[in-house]
Amino acid sequence: MNTHRTLSRRGLLTAGGAVGLSALLTACGSEKKPEKDSGSKAWSFKDDRGRTAEVNHTPKNIVAYVSTAAALYDYGIECTGIFGPSKPVDGKPNPQAGDLDVDKLTSLGEAFNQFNIEKYAGLEPDVLISNMFPPPALWFVPEDSTKKIEALAPTVGIKGARVSLLEPLKRYTELAESLGADLGTEKVRAAKARFDKAESRLRKAAKAKPGLKVLAMTGDAEQFYVAVPDSYCDLNYFKDLGVEFVEGKKSDEWGFWEFLSWENADKYHADLIMMDNRSSALPPKELAKKPTWELLPAVKAGQTTPWSMEERYSYAGFAPVLEQLAAAIENSKRLNR
């Protein structure tokens, strides 16, 4: 079965490369360890599944999906372990890792379904946090090992699909504050101010370019994938700001992508193309080898821009994203169909 189709049924596509679906998972027993008592007050947080995570102290040993850890770090909350793509891409920091120093963190696995439970247990976790695309599955947490993982520590899931970006941004702010973040620091306030300014710029740019069609995509060796904007919280939000998207048609029950062969990559006209920037996606130099890619009007006109498809849900993370898209729209024009 096509890897993209398999993973899209879990809610979000991981583009390119083989996924370790047969990773060995070490059984660590089903008995939950006694909670530590560090002397701090009890902590609880109700997540987007409606489940309340509770421990008798403020969590310190936090394990999180890489972009989740990066979002918390922007609020001054540090994690002990991470899982998901964090290695450098072409010698540059992985875009999903934000400002994290990943070398100082314990990685439990880079690929989908590669979550080292033995390492996780060794970290003596207080809580595990991840995104959901959509609920109730935690992103990059193997479904067949969920019970073993949840036996070791409470889990928190934040919804990142079929809502506006403003919702997970709000939820991560609340989560960070519950974990001890000071929302009044200059760094946090400056990030929110920059985000607000970038939001206004993007709204203005979109209004100034009526009819400019934007297409968000990813690709692999076999197929070209057109995003269904309402399924992604960032594209959903950009639509609210006036950006006009090409509306991909749902190709499966999850509804995140329309799957096209490369021969049909020109099905939709686009004036500006947003290109998935994750390490798992086909990079620009490989896209350039596809004849139909090079013939797309937006590509010929140089009207492409990176798409931070799994950007961290913090104002610090998304302010540059809004600025980049605003600049791309400002510098683009409507092209002949």
C-alpha positions in Angstrom: 0.0 0.0 0.0 1.2 3.5 -0.8 2.9 5.0 2.2 1.0 8.3 1.7 -2.3 6.6 1.6 -1.5 4.6 4.7 -0.5 7.6 6.8 -3.2 9.9 5.4 -5.7 7.6 7.1 -4.0 8.5 10.4 -4.8 12.1 9.6 -1.7 13.7 8.2 0.6 12.9 5.3 4.3 12.1 5.9 5.9 12.6 2.5 8.7 10.7 0.9 10.9 7.9 2.2 10.2 4.5 3.7 8.5 4.6 7.1 9.6 2.1 9.8 6.2 0.4 10.3 7.9 -2.7 11.7 10.0 -0.9 14.4 10.6 -3.1 17.5 8.8 -1.8 20.6 10.1 -2.9 23.9 7.5 -3.9 26.5 8.0 -2.1 29.7 5.2 -3.6 31.7 1.7 -2.3 32.3 2.1 -1.2 35.9 2.2 2.6 36.4 5.0 3.9 38.5 4.2 5.9 41.7 4.0 9.6 41.0 6.9 11.7 42.3 6.1 14.4 44.8 8.5 17.3 44.4 6.7 19.4 46.9 4.9 21.5 44.3 1.1 21.6 44.0 -0.9 19.1 42.1 -1.2 19.7 38.3 -4.0 18.9 35.9 -4.9 19.9 32.3 -8.0 19.0 30.3 -6.9 18.3 26.7 -8.8 18.4 23.4 -10.0 14.8 23.8 -11.8 15.9 26.9 -9.4 13.9 29.0 -7.8 15.4 32.1 -4.1 14.6 32.7 -3.2 14.7 36.4 0.0 14.3 38.5 0.7 15.4 42.1 3.3 18.0 41.1 4.1 20.3 38.3 5.6 18.1 35.5 9.3 18.5 35.0 10.2 15.4 32.9 8.1 16.3 29.8 8.2 14.3 26.6 6.7 15.7 23.5 6.4 15.6 19.8 9.2 17.7 18.4 7.1 20.7 17.2 5.2 20.5 20.5 8.4 20.7 22.4 9.5 23.6 20.3 6.2 25.5 21.0 6.6 25.0 24.8 10.2 26.1 24.6 9.1 29.4 23.2 7.3 29.9 26.5 10.3 28.9 28.6 9.1 25.3 29.2 11.8 22.7 28.5 11.3 19.1 27.6 13.4 16.1 28.5 12.6 13.9 25.5 11.2 14.3 22.0 9.9 12.1 19.2 9.4 12.9 15.5 11.7 14.4 12.8 14.4 16.5 14.5 17.6 15.8 12.5 19.1 18.6 10.4 17.9 19.0 6.8 20.7 19.7 4.3 22.9 20.9 7.1 20.3 23.3 8.5 18.1 22.9 11.6 15.0 20.9 11.0 12.1 23.4 10.5 9.9 21.4 12.9 12.3 21.8 15.8 12.0 25.6 16.1 14.7 27.0 18.5 15.3 23.7 20.3 18.8 22.5 20.8 17.9 18.9 19.8 21.3 17.6 20.7 20.5 18.2 24.4 17.3 16.2 24.2 16.7 12.4 24.2 15.1 11.4 20.9 12.7 8.4 21.1 12.6 8.0 17.3 12.6 10.1 14.1 10.1 8.2 11.9 6.4 7.4 12.1 5.8 4.4 14.4 9.4 4.4 15.7 8.8 5.3 19.3 11.3 3.6 21.7 9.2 2.7 24.8 12.3 1.5 26.7 14.0 4.9 26.3 10.7 6.6 27.2 10.4 4.6 30.5 14.0 5.5 31.3 13.2 9.2 31.2 10.7 8.7 34.1 8.2 10.9 32.3 5.7 13.1 34.1 3.6 13.7 31.0 3.6 13.1 27.2 2.2 15.8 24.9 1.5 15.6 21.2 -0.8 17.1 18.5 -3.8 15.3 17.0 -4.7 15.2 13.3 -7.6 14.6 14.2 -8.4 13.3 17.7 -8.2 11.0 19.4 -4.9 9.6 18.1 -1.7 11.3 19.3 0.5 12.2 16.4 3.6 9.9 16.1 2.5 7.8 19.1 2.1 4.2 17.8 -1.5 3.2 18.1 -0.7 -0.5 18.9 1.6 0.6 21.8 -0.7 3.3 23.3 -1.7 1.3 26.4 1.9 0.6 27.3 2.9 4.3 26.8 -0.1 5.6 28.7 0.7 3.3 31.6 3.9 5.2 32.2 2.6 8.7 32.4 -0.5 10.8 31.6 -0.9 12.1 28.0 -2.1 15.4 26.6 -3.4 15.9 23.0 -4.0 19.2 21.3 -6.1 19.3 18.1 -4.5 20.7 15.0 -7.0 19.8 12.3 -10.2 21.3 11.1 -10.1 24.3 13.3 -8.6 27.7 12.9 -4.9 28.1 13.8 -6.0 30.5 16.6 -7.4 27.5 18.5 -4.2 25.5 19.0 -2.2 28.7 19.5 -4.6 29.5 22.4 -4.4 26.0 23.8 -0.6 25.8 23.8 -0.5 29.1 25.6 -2.9 27.7 28.2 -0.9 24.5 28.5 2.4 26.3 28.8 1.0 28.6 31.5 -0.3 25.5 33.4 3.3 24.1 33.3 4.7 27.2 34.9 5.3 29.6 32.0 5.3 33.3 32.6 3.2 34.9 29.9 4.3 38.4 30.9 7.9 38.2 29.9 9.2 40.6 27.2 10.0 37.6 24.9 6.4 36.3 25.0 4.8 39.7 24.7 7.1 40.6 21.8 6.2 37.4 20.0 2.5 38.0 20.3 3.0 41.6 19.1 5.0 40.4 16.1 2.3 37.9 15.3 -0.5 40.5 15.4 1.5 42.8 13.1 2.1 39.9 10.7 -1.6 39.0 10.7 -2.5 42.5 9.7 0.1 42.5 6.9 -1.2 39.2 5.5 -4.8 40.4 5.6 -3.7 43.6 3.7 -1.7 41.6 1.2 -4.5 39.2 0.4 -7.0 42.1 0.0 -4.7 43.8 -2.4 -4.5 40.7 -4.6 -8.1 39.6 -5.3 -8.3 36.5 -7.4 -4.7 35.4 -6.7 -5.0 31.6 -6.3 -2.7 29.8 -3.8 -2.1 26.1 -3.9 -0.5 24.2 -0.9 1.1 20.9 -1.8 3.6 18.1 -1.1 5.0 15.4 -3.3 6.8 12.2 -3.5 8.3 10.2 -6.4 5.0 8.9 -7.5 2.4 11.5 -6.7 1.5 15.2 -6.3 -0.7 16.0 -3.3 -3.0 19.1 -3.2 -4.1 20.1 0.2 -7.7 20.4 1.3 -7.4 23.9 3.0 -10.2 23.4 5.6 -8.5 20.4 7.0 -5.4 22.3 8.0 -5.6 24.8 10.8 -3.0 27.2 9.2 -4.6 27.2 5.8 -8.1 27.5 7.4 -6.9 30.6 9.2 -5.2 32.1 6.2 -8.5 31.7 4.4 -10.2 33.7 7.2 -7.6 36.4 6.5 -8.6 36.6 2.8 -6.1 34.2 1.1 -7.8 32.5 -1.8 -6.8 28.8 -2.0 -7.1 26.1 -4.6 -9.5 23.7 -3.0 -8.2 20.1 -3.3 -10.9 17.4 -3.3 -10.8 14.8 -0.6 -9.2 11.5 -1.8 -10.0 9.4 1.2 -12.1 9.4 4.4 -9.6 11.6 6.3 -9.9 14.4 3.8 -6.5 16.0 4.0 -5.3 15.6 0.4 -6.3 15.1 -3.2 -3.9 12.5 -4.7 -2.8 13.2 -8.2 -0.3 11.5 -10.5 2.5 13.7 -11.7 1.0 13.6 -15.2 -2.0 15.5 -13.7 -0.1 17.9 -11.6 -1.5 20.7 -13.7 -5.1 19.9 -12.9 -5.5 23.2 -11.0 -4.3 26.6 -11.9 -2.3 28.3 -9.2 -0.6 31.7 -9.2 1.4 30.9 -6.0 2.4 27.5 -4.7 3.2 26.7 -1.1 5.7 23.8 -0.9 5.8 21.5 2.1 9.1 22.2 3.9 9.3 19.1 6.1 12.3 16.8 5.9 10.0 14.0 4.7 8.7 16.0 1.7 10.3 15.9 -1.8 12.7 18.9 -1.7 12.9 21.6 -4.4 15.9 20.1 -6.1 14.0 16.8 -6.5 10.7 18.5 -7.5 12.7 20.3 -10.3 13.4 16.9 -11.8 9.7 16.4 -12.5 8.9 17.7 -16.0 5.3 18.6 -15.1 6.5 20.5 -12.1 8.7 22.7 -14.1 5.8 23.5 -16.5 3.5 24.8 -13.9 2.9 28.5 -14.4 3.7 29.5 -10.8 7.0 27.5 -10.9 7.9 29.0 -14.3 7.2 32.5 -12.8 9.2 31.8 -9.6 6.1 32.3 -7.5 6.7 29.6 -4.9 7.2 29.8 -1.2 7.9 27.2 1.6 4.9 25.9 3.5 5.7 25.3 7.2 3.1 22.5 7.3 4.0 21.3 10.8 5.1 24.6 12.3 5.1 24.8 16.1 1.9 26.2 17.6 3.3 29.3 19.2 3.1 33.0 18.3 6.9 33.0 18.0 6.7 30.1 15.6 3.9 31.5 13.4 4.8 35.2 13.2 7.6 34.5 10.6 5.3 32.1 8.7 2.7 34.9 8.3 5.4 37.4 7.3 6.7 34.9 4.7 3.4 34.2 3.1 2.5 37.9 3.1 5.7 38.7 1.3 5.1 35.9 -1.2 1.6 37.3 -2.0 2.9 40.8 -2.2 5.5 39.7 -4.7 3.2 37.6 -6.8 0.8 38.4 -9.6 -2.0 36.7 -11.3 -0.8 34.5 -14.2 -2.4 33.5 -17.4 -4.4 30.3 -17.3 
